[in-house]
Amino acid sequence: MRKKINKIGGILAASFLIAWILVSLFRIHQFRINYKYAHGQVIEVTIPGWKSSGDYSVKYKYRVNDKMYFNDQNYNYCSYSDMATVRLLLKGKSFVVAYSVSDPRMSTMLITFKNAKKFNYTFSDSLKKYDSILTCK
């Protein structure tokens, strides 16, 4: 009897995990095809949180429909940059943010060529210095 309960519990846990992964992938897909732009501002450069990878985290804020949202993106240090350098470069600067129309909490700051290309955003020449430092070019 106990083996049967453990088997059912395992199947339920696996089903829940698979459903969670599928919903997450669907939300990401929806974000990539149904997004808008907003102006965002870097508020802090810190160490990344426990769930994140990278050497430092760039935290930013943006407003959608009179509501303020916050998010972050993580990057790795280059041989010529450290957190103090990146903090001086980015803190207080404004950048374009792409956010999901269906869930404005889901967003990405378009501060690198790679991110800008994903969201069909024309990256201006004035942003090249940020891209080169954040992507180690």
Beta strands, then each sheet from edge to edge (+ up, - down):
strand 1: 35-46
strand 2: 56-64
strand 3: 67-75
strand 4: 94-100
strand 5: 107-109
sheet 1: 3+ 2- 1+ 4- 5+
end
